[in-house]
Amino acid sequence: MDAVVKAGKSDEKRERFRNLAESRTNKAIEAISRIGNLSNKQIYEYEEAEVRKIIRALRDAVSAVEARFASPRGKSGGGFKL
């Protein structure tokens, strides 16, 4: 019976992970899309160095996520500032 309880908890954890992963990934994709909207030069003015800094910050954030899945002990920190 103990194995059944463990399997049930494992199923719950997996389902919770899947639900949160879908929700958070979709929100991240939507946020990245909104950043892309900043490319409209009719509305915004920016320098290429600023664009490179945004892209670098996004890539660094994705790399940090990859590293956390490879070794899930560490937490990422810091924010983005132009």
Biopython code that builds the backbone (N, CA, C, O; Angstrom):
import numpy as np
from Bio.PDB.StructureBuilder import StructureBuilder

atoms = [
    (1, "MET", "N", (0.826, -1.203, 0.000)),
    (1, "MET", "CA", (0.000, 0.000, 0.000)),
    (1, "MET", "C", (0.862, 1.256, 0.000)),
    (1, "MET", "O", (0.476, 2.279, -0.565)),
    (2, "ASP", "N", (2.011, 1.178, 0.623)),
    (2, "ASP", "CA", (2.904, 2.325, 0.668)),
    (2, "ASP", "C", (3.334, 2.753, -0.739)),
    (2, "ASP", "O", (3.479, 3.946, -1.005)),
    (3, "ALA", "N", (3.535, 1.797, -1.630)),
    (3, "ALA", "CA", (3.920, 2.096, -3.009)),
    (3, "ALA", "C", (2.799, 2.824, -3.740)),
    (3, "ALA", "O", (3.056, 3.682, -4.584)),
    (4, "VAL", "N", (1.561, 2.481, -3.415)),
    (4, "VAL", "CA", (0.409, 3.140, -4.044)),
    (4, "VAL", "C", (0.357, 4.601, -3.620)),
    (4, "VAL", "O", (0.079, 5.471, -4.445)),
    (5, "VAL", "N", (0.618, 4.883, -2.350)),
    (5, "VAL", "CA", (0.614, 6.255, -1.851)),
    (5, "VAL", "C", (1.727, 7.056, -2.524)),
    (5, "VAL", "O", (1.514, 8.197, -2.934)),
    (6, "LYS", "N", (2.927, 6.451, -2.639)),
    (6, "LYS", "CA", (4.048, 7.132, -3.289)),
    (6, "LYS", "C", (3.737, 7.414, -4.755)),
    (6, "LYS", "O", (4.054, 8.489, -5.264)),
    (7, "ALA", "N", (3.122, 6.456, -5.431)),
    (7, "ALA", "CA", (2.763, 6.645, -6.837)),
    (7, "ALA", "C", (1.745, 7.771, -6.979)),
    (7, "ALA", "O", (1.819, 8.570, -7.912)),
    (8, "GLY", "N", (0.798, 7.828, -6.050)),
    (8, "GLY", "CA", (-0.208, 8.893, -6.086)),
    (8, "GLY", "C", (0.420, 10.262, -5.905)),
    (8, "GLY", "O", (0.080, 11.204, -6.621)),
    (9, "LYS", "N", (1.343, 10.378, -4.940)),
    (9, "LYS", "CA", (2.022, 11.659, -4.713)),
    (9, "LYS", "C", (2.879, 12.025, -5.910)),
    (9, "LYS", "O", (2.956, 13.194, -6.290)),
    (10, "SER", "N", (3.524, 11.029, -6.508)),
    (10, "SER", "CA", (4.349, 11.271, -7.686)),
    (10, "SER", "C", (3.486, 11.771, -8.842)),
    (10, "SER", "O", (3.878, 12.692, -9.558)),
    (11, "ASP", "N", (2.326, 11.174, -9.021)),
    (11, "ASP", "CA", (1.404, 11.616, -10.071)),
    (11, "ASP", "C", (0.945, 13.051, -9.818)),
    (11, "ASP", "O", (0.856, 13.852, -10.749)),
    (12, "GLU", "N", (0.654, 13.374, -8.554)),
    (12, "GLU", "CA", (0.231, 14.737, -8.212)),
    (12, "GLU", "C", (1.342, 15.739, -8.501)),
    (12, "GLU", "O", (1.090, 16.802, -9.069)),
    (13, "LYS", "N", (2.573, 15.402, -8.111)),
    (13, "LYS", "CA", (3.704, 16.298, -8.362)),
    (13, "LYS", "C", (3.917, 16.499, -9.855)),
    (13, "LYS", "O", (4.173, 17.613, -10.312)),
    (14, "ARG", "N", (3.808, 15.417, -10.606)),
    (14, "ARG", "CA", (3.990, 15.511, -12.058)),
    (14, "ARG", "C", (2.902, 16.376, -12.681)),
    (14, "ARG", "O", (3.191, 17.219, -13.530)),
    (15, "GLU", "N", (1.674, 16.177, -12.275)),
    (15, "GLU", "CA", (0.560, 16.966, -12.813)),
    (15, "GLU", "C", (0.712, 18.440, -12.453)),
    (15, "GLU", "O", (0.465, 19.314, -13.284)),
    (16, "ARG", "N", (1.123, 18.719, -11.202)),
    (16, "ARG", "CA", (1.337, 20.102, -10.776)),
    (16, "ARG", "C", (2.455, 20.735, -11.614)),
    (16, "ARG", "O", (2.334, 21.877, -12.058)),
    (17, "PHE", "N", (3.553, 19.977, -11.827)),
    (17, "PHE", "CA", (4.653, 20.468, -12.650)),
    (17, "PHE", "C", (4.159, 20.798, -14.056)),
    (17, "PHE", "O", (4.437, 21.875, -14.582)),
    (18, "ARG", "N", (3.430, 19.868, -14.656)),
    (18, "ARG", "CA", (2.961, 20.068, -16.035)),
    (18, "ARG", "C", (2.058, 21.291, -16.143)),
    (18, "ARG", "O", (2.195, 22.084, -17.075)),
    (19, "ASN", "N", (1.144, 21.446, -15.204)),
    (19, "ASN", "CA", (0.235, 22.602, -15.233)),
    (19, "ASN", "C", (1.000, 23.912, -15.096)),
    (19, "ASN", "O", (0.784, 24.852, -15.861)),
    (20, "LEU", "N", (1.906, 23.965, -14.104)),
    (20, "LEU", "CA", (2.673, 25.193, -13.898)),
    (20, "LEU", "C", (3.632, 25.451, -15.054)),
    (20, "LEU", "O", (3.807, 26.597, -15.468)),
    (21, "ALA", "N", (4.255, 24.399, -15.579)),
    (21, "ALA", "CA", (5.190, 24.564, -16.693)),
    (21, "ALA", "C", (4.476, 25.148, -17.909)),
    (21, "ALA", "O", (4.987, 26.068, -18.548)),
    (22, "GLU", "N", (3.303, 24.621, -18.227)),
    (22, "GLU", "CA", (2.542, 25.154, -19.362)),
    (22, "GLU", "C", (2.171, 26.610, -19.139)),
    (22, "GLU", "O", (2.378, 27.451, -20.014)),
    (23, "SER", "N", (1.630, 26.903, -17.981)),
    (23, "SER", "CA", (1.179, 28.261, -17.682)),
    (23, "SER", "C", (2.338, 29.254, -17.702)),
    (23, "SER", "O", (2.253, 30.303, -18.340)),
    (24, "ARG", "N", (3.412, 28.923, -17.006)),
    (24, "ARG", "CA", (4.544, 29.843, -16.912)),
    (24, "ARG", "C", (5.260, 29.998, -18.247)),
    (24, "ARG", "O", (5.705, 31.095, -18.585)),
    (25, "THR", "N", (5.378, 28.911, -19.010)),
    (25, "THR", "CA", (6.031, 28.991, -20.314)),
    (25, "THR", "C", (5.211, 29.859, -21.258)),
    (25, "THR", "O", (5.766, 30.685, -21.981)),
    (26, "ASN", "N", (3.893, 29.678, -21.257)),
    (26, "ASN", "CA", (3.038, 30.511, -22.109)),
    (26, "ASN", "C", (3.125, 31.983, -21.720)),
    (26, "ASN", "O", (3.134, 32.853, -22.591)),
    (27, "LYS", "N", (3.188, 32.272, -20.419)),
    (27, "LYS", "CA", (3.332, 33.659, -19.977)),
    (27, "LYS", "C", (4.672, 34.234, -20.411)),
    (27, "LYS", "O", (4.745, 35.392, -20.820)),
    (28, "ALA", "N", (5.734, 33.436, -20.327)),
    (28, "ALA", "CA", (7.063, 33.900, -20.739)),
    (28, "ALA", "C", (7.092, 34.180, -22.236)),
    (28, "ALA", "O", (7.646, 35.188, -22.673)),
    (29, "ILE", "N", (6.497, 33.289, -23.018)),
    (29, "ILE", "CA", (6.451, 33.484, -24.473)),
    (29, "ILE", "C", (5.672, 34.759, -24.805)),
    (29, "ILE", "O", (6.073, 35.524, -25.682)),
    (30, "GLU", "N", (4.580, 34.981, -24.115)),
    (30, "GLU", "CA", (3.780, 36.196, -24.335)),
    (30, "GLU", "C", (4.585, 37.444, -23.970)),
    (30, "GLU", "O", (4.535, 38.446, -24.684)),
    (31, "ALA", "N", (5.322, 37.387, -22.869)),
    (31, "ALA", "CA", (6.133, 38.529, -22.446)),
    (31, "ALA", "C", (7.246, 38.804, -23.461)),
    (31, "ALA", "O", (7.534, 39.961, -23.769)),
    (32, "ILE", "N", (7.864, 37.753, -23.975)),
    (32, "ILE", "CA", (8.904, 37.926, -24.997)),
    (32, "ILE", "C", (8.309, 38.542, -26.258)),
    (32, "ILE", "O", (8.935, 39.387, -26.897)),
    (33, "SER", "N", (7.122, 38.124, -26.607)),
    (33, "SER", "CA", (6.443, 38.696, -27.764)),
    (33, "SER", "C", (6.199, 40.194, -27.564)),
    (33, "SER", "O", (6.351, 40.980, -28.499)),
    (34, "ARG", "N", (5.823, 40.584, -26.354)),
    (34, "ARG", "CA", (5.602, 42.012, -26.067)),
    (34, "ARG", "C", (6.906, 42.792, -26.162)),
    (34, "ARG", "O", (6.910, 43.944, -26.594)),
    (35, "ILE", "N", (8.021, 42.168, -25.759)),
    (35, "ILE", "CA", (9.316, 42.827, -25.925)),
    (35, "ILE", "C", (9.576, 43.047, -27.411)),
    (35, "ILE", "O", (10.093, 44.091, -27.809)),
    (36, "GLY", "N", (9.217, 42.062, -28.227)),
    (36, "GLY", "CA", (9.374, 42.189, -29.671)),
    (36, "GLY", "C", (8.595, 43.361, -30.242)),
    (36, "GLY", "O", (9.006, 43.960, -31.236)),
    (37, "ASN", "N", (7.483, 43.687, -29.621)),
    (37, "ASN", "CA", (6.693, 44.838, -30.080)),
    (37, "ASN", "C", (7.468, 46.150, -29.972)),
    (37, "ASN", "O", (7.139, 47.124, -30.649)),
    (38, "LEU", "N", (8.494, 46.176, -29.122)),
    (38, "LEU", "CA", (9.308, 47.384, -28.973)),
    (38, "LEU", "C", (10.128, 47.687, -30.223)),
    (38, "LEU", "O", (10.720, 48.761, -30.327)),
    (39, "SER", "N", (10.169, 46.757, -31.167)),
    (39, "SER", "CA", (10.955, 46.960, -32.391)),
    (39, "SER", "C", (10.300, 47.928, -33.371)),
    (39, "SER", "O", (10.907, 48.302, -34.374)),
    (40, "ASN", "N", (9.079, 48.329, -33.090)),
    (40, "ASN", "CA", (8.356, 49.236, -33.986)),
    (40, "ASN", "C", (8.979, 50.631, -33.924)),
    (40, "ASN", "O", (8.771, 51.376, -32.966)),
    (41, "LYS", "N", (9.746, 50.971, -34.963)),
    (41, "LYS", "CA", (10.466, 52.254, -34.982)),
    (41, "LYS", "C", (9.543, 53.453, -35.204)),
    (41, "LYS", "O", (9.964, 54.594, -35.013)),
    (42, "GLN", "N", (8.302, 53.215, -35.599)),
    (42, "GLN", "CA", (7.352, 54.321, -35.728)),
    (42, "GLN", "C", (6.900, 54.791, -34.346)),
    (42, "GLN", "O", (6.454, 55.928, -34.191)),
    (43, "ILE", "N", (7.011, 53.938, -33.363)),
    (43, "ILE", "CA", (6.558, 54.273, -32.013)),
    (43, "ILE", "C", (7.719, 54.493, -31.057)),
    (43, "ILE", "O", (7.627, 55.323, -30.152)),
    (44, "TYR", "N", (8.823, 53.752, -31.249)),
    (44, "TYR", "CA", (9.946, 53.779, -30.306)),
    (44, "TYR", "C", (11.241, 54.151, -31.010)),
    (44, "TYR", "O", (11.403, 53.946, -32.213)),
    (45, "GLU", "N", (12.148, 54.697, -30.231)),
    (45, "GLU", "CA", (13.494, 54.987, -30.707)),
    (45, "GLU", "C", (14.464, 54.283, -29.776)),
    (45, "GLU", "O", (14.343, 54.365, -28.554)),
    (46, "TYR", "N", (15.429, 53.589, -30.371)),
    (46, "TYR", "CA", (16.377, 52.827, -29.559)),
    (46, "TYR", "C", (17.681, 52.678, -30.309)),
    (46, "TYR", "O", (17.754, 52.875, -31.522)),
    (47, "GLU", "N", (18.707, 52.325, -29.557)),
    (47, "GLU", "CA", (20.025, 52.098, -30.139)),
    (47, "GLU", "C", (20.273, 50.590, -30.217)),
    (47, "GLU", "O", (19.733, 49.818, -29.424)),
    (48, "GLU", "N", (21.098, 50.187, -31.185)),
    (48, "GLU", "CA", (21.416, 48.768, -31.342)),
    (48, "GLU", "C", (22.053, 48.191, -30.082)),
    (48, "GLU", "O", (21.831, 47.025, -29.756)),
    (49, "ALA", "N", (22.834, 48.987, -29.376)),
    (49, "ALA", "CA", (23.465, 48.510, -28.139)),
    (49, "ALA", "C", (22.398, 48.137, -27.111)),
    (49, "ALA", "O", (22.573, 47.179, -26.357)),
    (50, "GLU", "N", (21.304, 48.880, -27.076)),
    (50, "GLU", "CA", (20.212, 48.560, -26.150)),
    (50, "GLU", "C", (19.529, 47.254, -26.543)),
    (50, "GLU", "O", (19.171, 46.442, -25.689)),
    (51, "VAL", "N", (19.356, 47.068, -27.852)),
    (51, "VAL", "CA", (18.743, 45.833, -28.346)),
    (51, "VAL", "C", (19.630, 44.642, -27.988)),
    (51, "VAL", "O", (19.136, 43.621, -27.510)),
    (52, "ARG", "N", (20.934, 44.770, -28.218)),
    (52, "ARG", "CA", (21.860, 43.683, -27.878)),
    (52, "ARG", "C", (21.810, 43.362, -26.390)),
    (52, "ARG", "O", (21.896, 42.198, -25.999)),
    (53, "LYS", "N", (21.671, 44.390, -25.564)),
    (53, "LYS", "CA", (21.605, 44.179, -24.116)),
    (53, "LYS", "C", (20.333, 43.420, -23.730)),
    (53, "LYS", "O", (20.372, 42.549, -22.861)),
    (54, "ILE", "N", (19.223, 43.740, -24.362)),
    (54, "ILE", "CA", (17.963, 43.026, -24.105)),
    (54, "ILE", "C", (18.100, 41.567, -24.516)),
    (54, "ILE", "O", (17.753, 40.666, -23.753)),
    (55, "ILE", "N", (18.605, 41.336, -25.722)),
    (55, "ILE", "CA", (18.758, 39.970, -26.233)),
    (55, "ILE", "C", (19.714, 39.169, -25.336)),
    (55, "ILE", "O", (19.455, 38.005, -25.033)),
    (56, "ARG", "N", (20.809, 39.795, -24.918)),
    (56, "ARG", "CA", (21.764, 39.119, -24.039)),
    (56, "ARG", "C", (21.107, 38.745, -22.706)),
    (56, "ARG", "O", (21.327, 37.650, -22.187)),
    (57, "ALA", "N", (20.307, 39.653, -22.158)),
    (57, "ALA", "CA", (19.626, 39.377, -20.888)),
    (57, "ALA", "C", (18.652, 38.208, -21.032)),
    (57, "ALA", "O", (18.554, 37.362, -20.143)),
    (58, "LEU", "N", (17.935, 38.164, -22.151)),
    (58, "LEU", "CA", (17.001, 37.057, -22.393)),
    (58, "LEU", "C", (17.751, 35.737, -22.542)),
    (58, "LEU", "O", (17.345, 34.720, -21.979)),
    (59, "ARG", "N", (18.842, 35.756, -23.298)),
    (59, "ARG", "CA", (19.635, 34.525, -23.475)),
    (59, "ARG", "C", (20.233, 34.065, -22.148)),
    (59, "ARG", "O", (20.253, 32.871, -21.848)),
    (60, "ASP", "N", (20.718, 35.020, -21.360)),
    (60, "ASP", "CA", (21.283, 34.675, -20.048)),
    (60, "ASP", "C", (20.224, 34.046, -19.147)),
    (60, "ASP", "O", (20.507, 33.101, -18.410)),
    (61, "ALA", "N", (19.006, 34.575, -19.212)),
    (61, "ALA", "CA", (17.917, 34.026, -18.395)),
    (61, "ALA", "C", (17.590, 32.601, -18.822)),
    (61, "ALA", "O", (17.361, 31.739, -17.974)),
    (62, "VAL", "N", (17.565, 32.346, -20.118)),
    (62, "VAL", "CA", (17.298, 30.987, -20.613)),
    (62, "VAL", "C", (18.441, 30.061, -20.198)),
    (62, "VAL", "O", (18.195, 28.927, -19.787)),
    (63, "SER", "N", (19.670, 30.525, -20.299)),
    (63, "SER", "CA", (20.818, 29.712, -19.873)),
    (63, "SER", "C", (20.740, 29.387, -18.393)),
    (63, "SER", "O", (21.076, 28.277, -17.981)),
    (64, "ALA", "N", (20.300, 30.346, -17.590)),
    (64, "ALA", "CA", (20.162, 30.108, -16.151)),
    (64, "ALA", "C", (19.096, 29.050, -15.868)),
    (64, "ALA", "O", (19.259, 28.225, -14.970)),
    (65, "VAL", "N", (18.011, 29.077, -16.630)),
    (65, "VAL", "CA", (16.963, 28.063, -16.479)),
    (65, "VAL", "C", (17.517, 26.692, -16.846)),
    (65, "VAL", "O", (17.285, 25.714, -16.135)),
    (66, "GLU", "N", (18.240, 26.621, -17.946)),
    (66, "GLU", "CA", (18.844, 25.348, -18.356)),
    (66, "GLU", "C", (19.775, 24.819, -17.276)),
    (66, "GLU", "O", (19.766, 23.626, -16.973)),
    (67, "ALA", "N", (20.576, 25.701, -16.697)),
    (67, "ALA", "CA", (21.507, 25.293, -15.645)),
    (67, "ALA", "C", (20.761, 24.797, -14.408)),
    (67, "ALA", "O", (21.190, 23.837, -13.767)),
    (68, "ARG", "N", (19.663, 25.438, -14.077)),
    (68, "ARG", "CA", (18.889, 25.006, -12.911)),
    (68, "ARG", "C", (18.278, 23.632, -13.116)),
    (68, "ARG", "O", (18.191, 22.850, -12.170)),
    (69, "PHE", "N", (17.848, 23.320, -14.342)),
    (69, "PHE", "CA", (17.320, 21.982, -14.608)),
    (69, "PHE", "C", (18.441, 20.948, -14.603)),
    (69, "PHE", "O", (18.221, 19.795, -14.233)),
    (70, "ALA", "N", (19.629, 21.353, -15.008)),
    (70, "ALA", "CA", (20.771, 20.438, -14.994)),
    (70, "ALA", "C", (21.238, 20.183, -13.561)),
    (70, "ALA", "O", (21.672, 19.079, -13.233)),
    (71, "SER", "N", (21.149, 21.204, -12.711)),
    (71, "SER", "CA", (21.542, 21.101, -11.302)),
    (71, "SER", "C", (20.565, 21.946, -10.496)),
    (71, "SER", "O", (20.846, 23.110, -10.210)),
    (72, "PRO", "N", (19.415, 21.375, -10.123)),
    (72, "PRO", "CA", (18.308, 22.170, -9.569)),
    (72, "PRO", "C", (18.486, 22.710, -8.155)),
    (72, "PRO", "O", (17.489, 22.980, -7.486)),
    (73, "ARG", "N", (19.697, 22.876, -7.682)),
    (73, "ARG", "CA", (19.913, 23.409, -6.335)),
    (73, "ARG", "C", (19.944, 24.940, -6.293)),
    (73, "ARG", "O", (19.449, 25.548, -5.344)),
    (74, "GLY", "N", (20.519, 25.548, -7.310)),
    (74, "GLY", "CA", (20.729, 26.992, -7.275)),
    (74, "GLY", "C", (19.506, 27.783, -7.707)),
    (74, "GLY", "O", (18.629, 27.279, -8.408)),
    (75, "LYS", "N", (19.471, 29.025, -7.273)),
    (75, "LYS", "CA", (18.415, 29.941, -7.689)),
    (75, "LYS", "C", (19.037, 31.080, -8.463)),
    (75, "LYS", "O", (20.159, 31.502, -8.185)),
    (76, "SER", "N", (18.301, 31.568, -9.431)),
    (76, "SER", "CA", (18.799, 32.714, -10.187)),
    (76, "SER", "C", (18.433, 33.984, -9.429)),
    (76, "SER", "O", (17.518, 33.990, -8.606)),
    (77, "GLY", "N", (19.143, 35.029, -9.713)),
    (77, "GLY", "CA", (18.850, 36.271, -9.030)),
    (77, "GLY", "C", (19.042, 37.449, -9.957)),
    (77, "GLY", "O", (19.434, 37.290, -11.113)),
    (78, "GLY", "N", (18.768, 38.610, -9.453)),
    (78, "GLY", "CA", (18.984, 39.814, -10.229)),
    (78, "GLY", "C", (17.834, 40.105, -11.162)),
    (78, "GLY", "O", (16.961, 39.268, -11.394)),
    (79, "GLY", "N", (17.855, 41.289, -11.681)),
    (79, "GLY", "CA", (16.838, 41.720, -12.620)),
    (79, "GLY", "C", (17.489, 42.333, -13.832)),
    (79, "GLY", "O", (18.709, 42.275, -13.988)),
    (80, "PHE", "N", (16.699, 42.910, -14.675)),
    (80, "PHE", "CA", (17.216, 43.525, -15.895)),
    (80, "PHE", "C", (17.105, 45.022, -15.796)),
    (80, "PHE", "O", (16.102, 45.549, -15.317)),
    (81, "LYS", "N", (18.140, 45.715, -16.250)),
    (81, "LYS", "CA", (18.154, 47.165, -16.249)),
    (81, "LYS", "C", (18.932, 47.638, -17.459)),
    (81, "LYS", "O", (20.054, 47.183, -17.679)),
    (82, "LEU", "N", (18.369, 48.541, -18.251)),
    (82, "LEU", "CA", (19.103, 49.091, -19.405)),
    (82, "LEU", "C", (20.094, 50.065, -18.926)),
    (82, "LEU", "O", (20.822, 50.650, -19.728)),
]
sb = StructureBuilder()
sb.init_structure("model")
sb.init_model(0)
sb.init_chain("A")
sb.init_seg("    ")
for serial, (resi, resn, name, xyz) in enumerate(atoms, 1):
    if name == "N":
        sb.init_residue(resn, " ", resi, " ")
    sb.init_atom(name, np.array(xyz, "f"), 0.0, 1.0, " ", f" {name:<3s}", serial, name[0])
structure = sb.get_structure()
